[in-house]
């Protein structure tokens, strides 16, 4: 792997209308906070720190985290490494997210506490990009209400503690509602634009229309599009449906016949889409950096892409099925 080979995915480019620059690849740090209940394994502190040292010394200058990952452990571990190296490198973009607390409180006051916790853990006074995280937990109306989380985020931006606002969540239709407010410059969607699910298509179209950047998370669907359905029969952190399992098996067959890793196709379907500004790939070991770049640059023929597209499960099996009729 040469720098030139991966250059198209590593070159920083405008992130929508934010004025920020970001590469097409982003390093996700959810699992690095050690969340065995979701991922099925723990990540020891030293392994996490070793991985993060490689990330901040490596070629992918975009890292994503959240207040809630591992009960704050992801941010704490990132902050440890940032203090070791003297702060966030100038070429790096770091995004985090505000979250409800353990009681479910997602009020404006909680958002302020969430941001303060993140600033302290990360050792940063100003956070360049902050997302409202999983607003489906309280719904659009409650999120937008007076005294609610969106009002607080806007105030924090106006106070200079946050650079730019994003929204990160599940249901694509709800994310589009937030886009239509005009308050958000970036959207993070997950598990809804993959080889197995295209629920986010209307969201991506809308974001392209209004200049909102899309960051696509979970291109591997939680691992099923890396190992295949026999070894990992879960999609989007839950047991996969029969339709998704059958679709994943067919996708694996196509890739094996073409001599292409399934994970390479899963990553590249996101990287290749012009509506997507960056794609989040979570790693928990230093060697995963080079492996991710290899997947990103594996040649895949046009006829293979056509077969893969035809093997996408029917829309009624997606996480957000389109309305009937």
N, C-alpha and C positions, 0 to 999 in steps of 0.2 A: 504494500500500500504506500503510495507516494502522496505528498501534499497536493500535487496537481490533481491526482485521481479524485480526491475528496473535496477539492477546492470549491466546487459549485455549491456544496451543502454547508461549507464552513465560512464562506464569505459573508460578512455582515451586510444586511440590506435594511431599508426602512421597514419598521414595524407599523404598518398602517399609517395613520396620520399622527402618531405619537411624537415623532421626531427622534425616537429611540432607534438603535440599530440592533439587529439580532440575526443570527444565522438560521438556516433552515432546520437545524437540529438543536434540541434543547435537552439538557440533562435533568431528569426528574428525580426527586429525592424523597418520595413517599416511602418506599421500602427501606431506604437507608436510615429512616427513623426507627426501624424495627417494629413491624406491625404483624406479628405472626397470625393474628386472627383473620387477616385479609390474605396475606401472602403465603402462609403456611410455614414460615421459617423466621428465625430471629437473625438479626445482624448485630454482631458484637461491636462494641464501641471502637476498638482498634481497627477492625476491618472497615468500619464506616469512615473513620478518620483517614485511613490509608487511601481509600477510594476518593474521598473529597480532596485530598492533597493532589492526587493525580488529575482530578477534574480541573482544579484551579491552575494547575501547571500545564494543562492540555490544550487541545486545539478547538474545543467547543465552548465559546464564550457566552453561554446562556444557561442559567440554572434556575429551576423552579422549585419552590417549597410551599409550605403552609403552616400556619399557627398550630393546626390540629395534628399534623403528621407525627405519630408516635407520642402523642401528648406533649408536643413541643420538642421532642428529642431531635427531629430532623434539623430544626433551626438551631438548637443548641450545638449540635455537632458541626454544622456549617460555621457558626460563630466561633467555635474553637479554632478551626482551621484559618478563618479570616484573621483572627488575632495573631496566629502564628506567622502569617505571611504579611502582616502589616496593613490589613484592610482589603476591601474589594478591589481587585485589579481594575485599572481604568477602562479596559476594553470589555469588561464583563458586564452583562445585564443579569440582575437578580430580581426575580419576582416572588412575592409571597401572597398569602391570602388571609383575610380576616374570617374568623369562625365563631360560632356560638360556644358558650362554655359548657361544662359537663351537665349543667341543669337544663340546657336547651335555650338559655337566654341569648337572643340575637338582637337585642335592642341597640339603639345608637350608643348608649353608654358602654355596652359590652364591646362594640366595635372599637371604641377608643381604647378599652383595656386590652383587647386583642392586639391592636397595633403597638401599644406600649410594650407588651410582652415580646412581640417580634423584634422590635427595635433593640430591646435589651439583649435578647438572645443572640441576635446577629451582630450586635455592636455597631449598628448603623443609625445615624440620627434621622436621615431622610431615606425613604424607601422609594425607588424609582417607579415601580409598577406593583400595584396592590389590587388583588381581585376580591370581590364579594364571592364567598365560597359556598356552594351548594344552597342557593336561596330556596330551592324546592323544599327545604326543611320547614320553612314558614310560609312560602307562597309569594307570588308577585305583589299582591296588594299590601300585605304586611311588610314586605321589604321596602316598598315605596312610601309607606305611611309616615306621617309626621313623627319625629322622634325615632324613626327606624334606622336600619343599617345603611341604606343608601344615602339618606340625608347626612348621616355622620361621616360617611366616606367622602362625600362632596366637600363637607366642611374641613376635613383633614387635608384634602388636596388644596383647598383655598388657603389653609394655614401654612402650607409649605412643607408639611410632614410627609406627604405622598406626592409623587410626581404625576402619575397617570393612573386611571381607573380601568379595571377590567372586571369581568364577571366570569366565574368558572362554575360549571354545574353539569347536571345530567340532562333532563328533558330538553330537547332542542327547541321545542315550541316556546317554552318559558324563556330560554336564553334569547330567543328572537324578540320577545316582549321587552326585555331589558335593552337590547340593541336599539329598539324603536324609541326609547326615551331620549336618545341622543347624548346620554351622560357617559357612556362607556366607549373606550377606544379599542379594547381588546376583548375577545371572547375565547375562553378555553372550553372546548367540548371534549368528551371522552367516550370511547367505545361506540360511537355513533357515526364514525366514518372509517370503516375498516373493510377488509375483504369480505366480512360476514354481515355487515350492517351499514346501510347508507341513510339512516334516519336524519342525519345532519345536512343532507343536500339542500333543503330550502333555507336553512340557516346560513350555510356557506354562500348561497346565492345572494341573500339579503345583505350579508356583511360585505360582499364584493360591491354591491350597489352603493353602499353608504360609506365605504372606506374604513370599515372596522376590521382590524387584523384578527385572523383566526389562528389559534394555537391548538393543534390537535393532539390529544392525549390518548394513551393506551392503544397504540396501533396494533399491538399484539393481542388485544382483548383479554389481558391478564395472563397470557402464556399459552393459550390454545393454539395461537398462530405462530408459535415457536416450536413447541414439542408435538403438536398434533392432538387430536381429540382422544386418542387411546391413552396417552400419558397425562393429559391435562383436560379433563372433560368439563371445565368451567369456562364461562364467558361472562365478562363484566362482574367478576367477584361472586358469581353464583353458579349453580349447576346449569349447564347449557341445555337448551331444549333439543328435542330429537332433530328438528330441522337444522339447527345450528351445528349439531354434531355431524349430521350427514353432509352439510355444506363444507365443514372443515375437513372431513375425510376426503371429499372430492377435490378440494383445493390442494391438499397434501399430495394426492395422486398426480395432479397436473404438474406440480412443482418437481416431484421426484422424476417424472417422465422427461422433464426438460432439464434435469440436472441443476435445478435452482433451489436453494434453501427456501422453505416456506416463509421463514422470518424475513428474508430479503424482499420477497414480494409484498409481505405485510407492511414493511416499513416504507417501501418505495411507492406504494399506492397513495400514501399520504404525501410523501416528499414531491411527487410528480404533479400534484394538483395545484394549479396556479392560484386558487382561492385560499390556500393554506400558507400562512407565513412561516410557521415553524411547527415541528413535530416533537413531542416530548417522548423521550425514551428513558425509562428508569434503569439505573445500574446500581449494583452493590459491591462490585469488585473492580479494581483498576483495569484488568484486562478487557473488561466489557467495552471500554472506550474504543480500542482498535477493532474489536469484533463488530461494534455498531457501524463503524466507518466501512468495514468490509461489506456488511449487508447493504449499506447505502449505495455502494458502487458496483455491486454484482450485476453483470449484464443480463438483461431479460428481454427476450425477443418480443416483437409486437404481437405475434400470433399467440404467445403465451399469455400476454395481457388480455387478449380477446377471450381466451378460454377461461381465465380467472374471472373476468367480468360476468361471463355467462353462468358461472357456478355460484354467484352470490345468491344466498337464500331469498325466497320470496319476501316481499315487504311485510306480510302479516306475521313474520317471525322476527322482525326487528324489535329493538328495544322501544322505539316510538313508532308503531305502525301508522301509516297514513290513514286518514279518515276513510271509512267505507264509502264506496261509490265515487 
